[in-house]
């Protein structure tokens, strides 16, 4: 999530099983989209998926700056 839109991200205390987001109330920010990905292979699967997304974006030139 972009820091300008969600300046506070709290790691939940239950063994790090998620996040709580605190968007700036009434703060000006640029709209954004957030995505959640589920994987079954743990950390390796998350890293592999992130690498595939980045590689595909670079290959196709579909990179948002």
C-alpha positions in Angstrom: 0.0 0.0 0.0 1.3 3.5 -0.8 2.6 5.3 2.3 0.9 8.5 1.2 -2.5 6.8 1.5 -1.9 4.4 4.4 0.8 6.0 6.6 0.4 3.5 9.5 0.5 -0.3 9.1 0.3 -2.3 12.3 1.5 -5.9 12.5 -1.2 -7.9 14.4 0.0 -9.4 17.6 -1.2 -13.0 17.0 2.1 -14.4 15.7 2.3 -11.9 12.9 -0.8 -13.2 11.2 -1.8 -10.1 9.3 -1.9 -6.3 9.3 -4.2 -3.6 10.3 -4.2 -0.5 8.1 -4.8 3.0 9.3 -5.4 5.3 6.4 -5.1 9.0 7.2 -8.6 10.1 8.1 -9.7 13.0 5.9 -6.1 13.3 4.5 -5.6 14.1 0.9 -4.1 11.2 -1.1 -4.1 9.7 -4.6 -6.6 6.8 -4.9 -4.9 3.4 -5.2 -5.7 -0.3 -5.6 -4.4 -3.0 -3.2 -4.1 -6.6 -4.0 -3.9 -9.7 -1.8 -2.3 -12.9 -3.1 -2.8 -16.3 -1.5 -0.2 -19.0 -2.0 0.2 -22.6 -0.6 4.0 -22.9 -0.8 5.0 -20.5 2.0 7.7 -17.9 1.7 9.3 -19.5 -1.4 6.0 -19.3 -3.2 5.4 -15.7 -2.3 8.9 -14.7 -3.5 8.4 -16.7 -6.7 5.1 -15.1 -7.4 6.5 -11.6 -6.8 9.4 -12.3 -9.1 7.1 -13.5 -11.8 4.9 -10.4 -11.5 7.9 -8.1 -11.7 9.5 -10.1 -14.6 6.3 -10.1 -16.6 5.8 -6.4 -16.0 9.3 -5.7 -17.2 9.0 -8.0 -20.2 5.8 -6.4 -21.4 6.7 -2.8 -20.5 3.7 -2.6 -18.2 5.4 -0.9 -15.3 3.7 1.8 -13.3 5.9 4.5 -12.0 
